[in-house]
Amino acid sequence: MLCTDLSSDRQSYNYTWIAELRKLNLTQEHLQYLLNITTSYDDDDLDVGCYNCGGAVKSYSLLFREVHGYVSLFLCVFGALANALNIAVLTRKDLAGSPINRILCGLALADLALMVEYTPFACYMYLSTAKKEEFSHVGAVYVLLHTYVSQVLHTTSIALTLVLAMWRYVVVK
């Protein structure tokens, strides 16, 4: 939390929330339960309250984590091949001159880059480290870079989609 001291122009940080957090006396098991990163659990440990809907949220989370890696790999490979074919078709001499086709080619290129970049992330997060609770420093740096690169590629894809929609609107109008 950021607090401003009225007696000076410099800003100081208020760390009282850390003391409040320490008062809770959370253990590693509590944090794992709250973050849903454990891979097994006992039915007796589940609260039947509103927080986890009688274990349904936790069950879905564990099922999603097991299946997501394989499904995303299949979709990434299929999507990368489809986008590569789009690029191959749209860069032919007779199709490359059209502005719509250039936008579509850029969109396919952004999506191809996104899928190629997501494939190693899915392997790392959902297949190779699915059962681990500690990650390496290199893995943490990769996840950080993945976050930024995927945001840029998604934003590029959305911007190209909007440009395509505006271009079509102008042409039709």
N, C-alpha and C positions, 0 to 999 in steps of 0.2 A: 504494500500500500504506500502510496506516495503522499507525504505530508509536507506542507510548506511552513517553515518557521517564519513568523512575522517579524522577528527581530533581525533577520538577515535575508539576503537575496538568494542564498543557496538552498537547494532542496535536500531534504534528508529522508531516509526510508524508515518506516515504522515497522519493526519486526515483532510486534506483540502477537501477531497471528501465529508465529512459530511457537511461542510459549503456550498459547491456547491449544495448538495441535499436539504438543508434548503432553499436555494434561490428559488427553484422550487415551494415552497408553496403548496405542495400536501396535499389534504384533504383525509379523510378516504374513501370517495366515489371514488376519483380518484384511490386510491390503490386497492379498491375492483374491480373497472372496469378493471384495468390493470392485476390483478391476476385472473380475471374471477371467483370470489367466490360468487358473488351475485346470488340469486336464482330467481330474477325477474328483468326485465328491461323494459323501454319504447322504442317503436320503434323510437320515436323522438330523443332519446339520442344517437342512434347509428351513428357513422360516416360511410359514404359510401366510405371511402378511402381504401387504400390497406392494412392498418393495420389489420382490422378485416374482410375483404372480404364482406363488406355489412352486417355484422351481422351473417354470416354463421359460423364463428369460434366460436362465443359466443353461438349460438344456439346449435351447436354440443357439445360444452363443457357442457352445461346445460343438454342436453339429455343424454350424456355419464355418467354424475354424477348421474342422476336419475336411470339409468338402470344398471350401473356397479355393484352396491352392490348386487342386486338380481342374476345377471348372475354369478358373481364370487362366491357367496355362492353355487349356483347349481353346478358349475364346481368343486369347492373345495370338496363338499360332494361326488360327483360322482368320482372324481379323488382319493380321500382318500380311498373310497371303492375298486376301481380298484387296487390301489397300495397295499392295504391290502390283496386282493386276490392274487396278484402276489407274495407277500412275503410268503403267506401260501402255494402256489404251489411250489415255488422255494426252500423252506426249507424242503421239504420232503426228506426222506432218500435217495431215488434213484436219486434225482436231486441235492442235496446239495453238492455233491463232485466235480462237474464240476466247473472249474475256471470261465467260462463264466456265469454260473448261479449265482455264488457268486457276480460277478460284477453287474449282473442284479438285484440281491436282494439288494445290496447296493444302486443302483440307485433308486429302488422302495422305499427303506427306506428314502432316502434323499428327494424324491418327496413327500412322505407321510408326513414327518415332515414339509416340506414347506407349504403344503396345510392345515395342521392342524394349523400351525402358522399364516397363512394368513386369516383364517376364522374370528377370533376375530378382526383383523385389519379391514377387510371389514365391519364387523358389526359396529365398532366404527366410521370409517371414512365416510362410505357411507349410513348407515342406521340411527344410533342414533344421529349423529352430523351433518347430511346433511344440516340442516337449521341454525345451530349455526354459529356465527362468532368468538366466543371466546371459547377456549378449556381449560380444567383443566391442572394443572401441572402434575398430574399422567398420563393424556392422552398424554401430550407432551413427557414424559419419555418413555411411551410405544411405541410411534411412533419412537422415537430414537432407542430403542432396536429392534423394528421390522426391522428397516433399516439395522442394523448390522446382525441380525440373518438371514434375507432373503438373504443378500449378501453372507454370508457364505454357506447357503444351496444351492443357485444357483451355486456358484463356485464349490461346492462339486459335484453337479449333472453334471455340464459341464466336470469336471475332470474325473468323472467316465465314461461319454460318450466317452471322448477321449481315455481313457484306453481301453474301450471296442472296439473301432474302431481299435486301434493299435494291440490289441490281435487278433482280427479277421484277420487283415492284415497279421500278422505273421503266423497264422495258415493256411490261404489260400495260402500264398506264400510258 
